Amino acid sequence: MVDLLDKHRGVMERFQRMTDMGINGLGVTNDKMLSPTRAVVDGREIILAGTNNYMGVTFDPRCIAAGQKALEEFGTGTTGSRIANGSFALHKELEAALADFLGLEHCIIFTTGYQANLGMLSGLAGPKDTIYLDADSHSSIYDGCTLSGAKLVRFRHNDAADLDKRLARAENDGGGRLVVLEGIYSMLGDRAPLADFVALKKKHDFQLCVDDAHSFGVLGPNGRGLGDEAGLSEHVDFVIGTFSKSVGAIGGFGASNHPLFETLRYAMRPYMFTASASPASIATSIEALKVLKAEPERRAKIWANSERLYNGLKGLGFEMGCDVVSPVVAVKMPDELTTIAKWNALFQGGVYVNMAVPPGTPNRLCLLRCSVSAAHTTQEIDDIISVFKQAFAN
């Protein structure tokens, strides 16, 4: 008999090497959350610099109160999909609130951000279509492309000229064509040069989708994402996002002005056959959107914090993940063992960051990945920089 798990022995050996060097960096347990930026781990208080809690709303009393109210009024869960069980009023309220926030006509919410990419990409494209995909795209985007059955063509990261060549070679392929970009790329923190891709759209006549998972709430004067920042929102046909970053909850969404967009509800298997999001999570998301809209100073704070951390680490001589500032601040490491060792040193110094190693990183890079929050104090940012300096002193 062939043991189905034998193929994962290499993964377990790799995991064991990591734990032999110190703490399990892929399974840290927060015993107690003190705030959006601090937790107690193994009896020690730790600064959290790897949570993607961009707007710091997870402890906002308004969001907590909204979740508590929803628990009392709607219960703990929906116990089924919206197709089978129907929608709660809260689901429709959140979809309307998101559409308004984005300045779009239609919005569909999903139970997770991962599911949003699975649903949207498999609903938009089919076996006769082609998806053109940035090579550095998130795994959930790749998985959505696989589920769609569409032909997949990868182009070099953020390289509109490379996409231009690939589109030109396929002019007579037939079927629809969808180009997928990300607002802020989750590992290195760079973002797509949207204007270059919009110029290509005018030339080649494809439809454009932007995954704003890490840029929703962060980029643009209204916090709407990459299109908002670039002033090119009208050229983006479909927007995908998540609630697990700036919104501080769990869930995801797809949005568009396309007149047939609502038909996707009856074509997306990940939407049709998954239990809908719990009332408490939906209610906190609704309230968080109100907070983001009413308090633009949160975006000003996260950018000030991001610049301070990026410039502080760069000033220490670290090789940064990219040459632009964003709330994702990544430091390149020479190899996996060094990454593990330095991650442990940072953790022992009182700072939690993400240990990012292949296959979760582009081009097999090894990274120490920080994510900045609007809730970080200036002192906390300076403390993170100081701990980095100490961890790399030897």
C-alpha positions in Angstrom: 0.0 0.0 0.0 1.2 3.5 -0.8 0.8 5.8 2.2 -0.9 8.9 0.9 1.0 11.1 3.4 4.5 9.8 2.4 4.8 12.6 -0.1 4.8 15.1 2.8 7.7 13.6 4.7 10.0 16.3 3.2 7.7 19.0 4.5 7.8 17.4 8.0 11.6 17.2 7.9 11.8 20.8 6.9 9.4 21.8 9.7 11.4 19.8 12.2 14.6 21.6 11.3 12.8 24.9 12.0 11.5 23.8 15.4 14.9 22.4 16.3 16.2 26.0 15.9 13.7 27.5 18.3 10.1 28.4 18.3 7.5 27.2 15.7 7.4 30.3 13.7 4.5 29.0 11.6 2.3 28.3 14.6 2.7 31.0 17.3 -0.2 31.0 19.8 -1.4 34.3 21.1 -2.5 33.4 24.6 -4.0 36.8 25.2 -4.7 39.8 22.9 -4.0 43.1 24.6 -4.6 45.4 21.6 -4.3 45.4 17.8 -0.5 45.7 18.2 0.3 43.6 21.4 -0.3 40.1 22.6 0.9 37.8 25.3 2.8 34.7 24.0 4.2 32.2 26.5 3.8 34.7 29.3 5.7 37.5 27.5 4.3 40.6 25.9 5.1 40.9 22.2 4.8 43.7 19.7 2.8 42.4 16.8 4.3 43.5 13.5 3.0 40.7 11.2 -0.8 40.6 11.5 -2.1 42.6 8.5 -4.3 44.6 10.9 -3.8 47.7 8.8 -6.4 50.0 10.2 -6.3 48.7 13.7 -10.0 48.3 14.1 -10.1 44.9 15.8 -10.5 46.4 19.3 -12.6 49.4 18.3 -15.5 49.5 20.8 -18.0 50.3 18.1 -17.1 47.2 16.1 -17.2 45.0 19.1 -20.6 46.4 20.2 -22.0 45.8 16.6 -20.8 42.2 16.8 -22.3 41.6 20.2 -25.6 43.1 19.0 -25.7 40.8 16.0 -25.0 37.7 18.2 -28.0 38.6 20.3 -30.3 39.3 17.4 -29.2 36.8 14.7 -27.5 34.1 16.6 -24.0 32.5 16.2 -24.2 31.3 12.6 -26.2 31.0 9.4 -26.0 27.2 9.2 -26.0 27.2 5.4 -25.4 29.0 2.1 -27.4 32.0 1.0 -28.7 30.0 -2.0 -30.1 27.3 0.3 -31.0 29.2 3.5 -31.5 32.7 2.3 -29.7 35.8 3.2 -29.8 37.6 6.5 -30.6 41.3 6.4 -27.1 42.0 7.5 -25.6 40.3 4.4 -27.5 42.7 2.1 -26.7 45.6 4.3 -23.0 44.9 4.1 -23.1 44.4 0.3 -24.9 47.8 -0.1 -22.4 49.5 2.3 -19.4 48.1 0.4 -20.8 49.1 -3.0 -21.3 52.6 -1.6 -17.8 52.7 -0.1 -16.3 51.6 -3.5 -18.5 53.8 -5.6 -19.7 50.7 -7.5 -23.2 49.4 -8.4 -22.9 45.8 -7.3 -21.2 43.8 -4.6 -21.2 40.1 -3.6 -19.7 39.1 -0.2 -18.0 35.7 0.5 -17.3 33.9 3.7 -13.5 34.3 3.3 -11.1 36.3 1.1 -9.7 33.1 -0.3 -13.2 32.0 -1.3 -13.7 35.4 -2.9 -10.9 34.7 -5.3 -12.0 31.2 -5.9 -15.5 32.3 -6.7 -14.8 35.4 -8.7 -12.1 34.0 -11.0 -14.0 30.7 -11.6 -17.2 32.6 -12.2 -15.7 35.2 -14.6 -13.6 32.8 -16.7 -14.3 29.4 -18.2 -12.6 26.8 -20.4 -12.9 28.9 -23.5 -11.4 31.9 -21.9 -7.8 33.0 -21.0 -6.6 34.5 -17.7 -3.4 36.6 -17.9 -1.9 36.5 -14.5 1.0 38.4 -12.8 3.5 35.7 -11.9 3.7 36.9 -8.3 0.0 36.5 -7.7 -1.3 35.1 -4.4 -2.0 31.4 -4.2 -5.7 32.0 -3.9 -5.7 33.7 -7.3 -3.8 30.7 -8.9 -6.3 28.4 -7.3 -9.2 30.4 -8.6 -7.7 30.2 -12.1 -7.3 26.5 -11.8 -11.0 26.1 -10.7 -12.1 28.2 -13.7 -10.7 25.8 -16.2 -9.5 28.7 -18.3 -6.2 28.8 -20.1 -3.6 30.4 -17.8 -0.9 32.7 -19.2 1.6 34.2 -16.7 3.5 37.4 -17.4 6.5 38.8 -15.6 5.7 40.6 -12.4 4.5 44.2 -12.9 5.8 44.0 -16.5 3.2 45.5 -18.9 5.6 45.1 -21.8 5.7 41.4 -21.3 1.9 41.2 -21.0 1.7 43.2 -24.3 3.8 40.6 -26.1 1.7 37.7 -24.8 -1.6 39.4 -25.6 -0.3 40.2 -29.2 0.6 36.6 -29.8 -2.9 35.5 -28.8 -5.0 38.0 -30.6 -6.9 35.3 -32.5 -7.3 32.7 -29.7 -11.0 33.5 -29.2 -12.9 33.5 -25.9 -12.8 36.2 -23.3 -9.6 37.6 -21.8 -9.2 38.6 -18.2 -6.1 40.3 -16.8 -5.6 39.9 -13.0 -3.4 42.3 -10.9 -3.0 43.0 -7.2 -3.1 46.3 -5.5 -0.4 45.7 -3.0 1.5 42.4 -3.4 1.4 40.6 -0.1 5.0 39.5 0.2 7.2 42.3 -1.1 4.8 45.3 -0.6 5.0 46.6 -4.2 2.0 47.4 -6.3 0.9 47.1 -9.9 1.6 50.1 -12.2 -2.0 50.4 -13.1 -1.7 53.2 -15.7 0.6 50.9 -17.8 -2.0 48.1 -17.7 -4.9 50.4 -18.5 -3.0 51.6 -21.6 -2.7 48.0 -22.6 -6.4 47.5 -22.0 -7.2 50.2 -24.5 -4.9 48.6 -27.0 -6.0 44.9 -26.6 -9.6 45.2 -25.3 -9.5 42.8 -22.3 -11.3 42.9 -19.0 -9.4 43.9 -15.9 -9.6 42.6 -12.3 -7.7 43.9 -9.3 -7.3 42.0 -6.1 -7.2 44.8 -3.5 -6.9 42.5 -0.5 -3.9 44.4 0.9 -4.8 47.8 -0.5 -8.5 48.1 0.4 -8.7 50.8 3.1 -5.1 51.7 2.5 -4.6 53.1 -1.0 -6.3 56.2 -2.4 -7.9 59.3 -1.1 -11.0 57.3 -0.2 -9.3 54.1 0.7 -10.9 52.2 -2.2 -7.6 50.6 -3.4 -5.3 50.8 -6.3 -7.7 52.3 -8.8 -8.6 55.0 -6.3 -4.9 55.9 -5.8 -4.2 56.0 -9.5 -7.4 57.8 -10.4 -8.3 55.0 -12.8 -11.1 53.2 -11.0 -13.4 53.5 -14.0 -11.0 51.3 -16.1 -11.1 48.4 -13.5 -13.9 46.0 -14.4 -13.9 43.9 -11.3 -12.5 44.4 -7.8 -11.9 41.6 -5.2 -11.1 42.2 -1.6 -11.0 40.7 1.9 -12.3 41.7 5.3 -9.4 40.1 7.1 -7.0 43.0 6.7 -8.2 46.6 6.9 -11.8 45.6 8.0 -10.5 43.5 10.9 -13.0 40.6 10.4 -13.3 37.6 8.2 -14.8 37.4 4.8 -14.3 38.7 1.2 -16.1 40.5 -1.6 -16.3 41.0 -5.3 -17.6 44.2 -6.8 -18.3 45.7 -10.2 -20.4 48.0 -12.3 -21.1 45.3 -14.9 -24.8 45.0 -15.6 -24.7 41.1 -15.5 -22.6 41.0 -12.3 -25.4 39.7 -10.1 -25.7 36.5 -12.3 -22.4 35.4 -10.7 -24.3 34.4 -7.6 -25.8 31.5 -9.5 -22.6 30.5 -11.3 -19.9 30.6 -8.6 -19.7 27.2 -6.8 -17.6 28.6 -3.9 -20.4 31.0 -3.2 -23.3 28.7 -3.9 -22.1 25.8 -1.8 -20.5 27.4 1.3 -22.2 28.5 4.4 -22.5 32.3 4.5 -20.6 34.4 6.9 -21.6 34.6 10.6 -23.8 37.5 11.7 -21.2 38.8 14.2 -18.5 39.0 11.5 -20.8 40.7 9.0 -21.9 43.3 11.6 -18.4 44.1 12.7 -17.5 44.6 9.0 -20.4 47.0 8.5 -19.3 49.0 11.5 -15.6 48.9 10.4 -16.5 50.4 7.0 -18.2 53.3 8.8 -15.1 53.8 10.9 -12.8 53.8 7.9 -15.0 56.3 6.1 -15.4 58.6 9.1 -11.7 58.5 10.1 -9.4 59.1 7.2 -6.7 60.0 9.7 -6.1 56.2 10.1 -4.8 56.1 6.6 -2.5 59.1 7.3 -1.2 57.3 10.4 -0.5 54.0 8.7 1.5 55.8 6.0 3.5 57.7 8.5 4.2 54.5 10.4 5.1 52.6 7.1 7.5 55.3 6.1 9.1 55.4 9.5 9.6 51.6 9.6 10.7 51.3 6.0 13.2 54.1 6.2 14.4 53.0 9.6 15.2 49.4 8.4 16.7 50.6 5.2 18.9 53.0 7.1 20.3 50.1 9.1 21.5 48.6 5.8 18.9 46.0 5.2 17.9 45.0 1.6 14.3 45.8 1.3 11.7 43.7 -0.5 10.9 46.6 -2.9 11.9 50.2 -3.5 8.5 51.8 -2.6 6.9 52.3 0.8 3.8 50.4 1.7 2.3 48.9 4.9 4.0 45.6 3.9 7.7 46.1 4.8 9.8 43.1 3.8 13.5 42.5 4.6 15.3 40.1 2.3 17.3 37.2 3.8 20.1 35.2 2.2 18.6 31.7 2.9 16.1 29.8 4.9 18.3 28.9 7.9 19.3 32.5 8.4 15.7 33.6 8.1 14.7 31.1 10.9 17.5 32.1 13.1 16.9 35.8 12.8 13.1 35.4 13.2 13.8 33.7 16.5 16.1 36.5 17.5 13.4 39.1 16.8 10.9 37.0 18.7 13.1 36.7 21.7 13.6 40.5 21.5 9.8 41.0 21.8 8.7 41.5 18.2 6.6 39.2 16.0 7.0 39.4 12.3 6.1 36.9 9.5 8.7 34.3 8.5 8.1 34.1 4.8 9.9 31.3 2.9 9.3 29.3 -0.3 6.8 28.2 -1.7 4.9 31.1 -0.2 7.2 33.7 -1.7 8.0 34.8 -5.3 11.3 33.7 -6.9 12.1 31.5 -3.9 12.9 34.5 -1.8 13.3 34.3 2.0 11.9 37.3 3.9 11.2 38.7 7.3 7.9 40.3 6.5 6.4 43.1 8.6 2.9 44.6 8.3 2.3 48.0 9.7 -0.9 49.1 11.5 -2.4 52.5 12.0 -2.7 51.4 15.7 1.1 51.2 16.1 2.5 54.0 18.1 5.6 55.8 17.0 7.4 54.3 20.0 6.4 50.8 18.9 7.7 51.4 15.4 11.0 52.6 16.9 11.1 49.6 19.1 10.7 47.3 16.2 13.6 49.0 14.4 15.7 48.7 17.6 15.0 45.0 18.0 15.9 44.4 14.3 19.2 46.2 15.0 19.9 44.1 18.0 18.9 40.8 16.3 21.4 41.4 13.5 24.2 42.7 15.7 25.9 39.3 15.9 
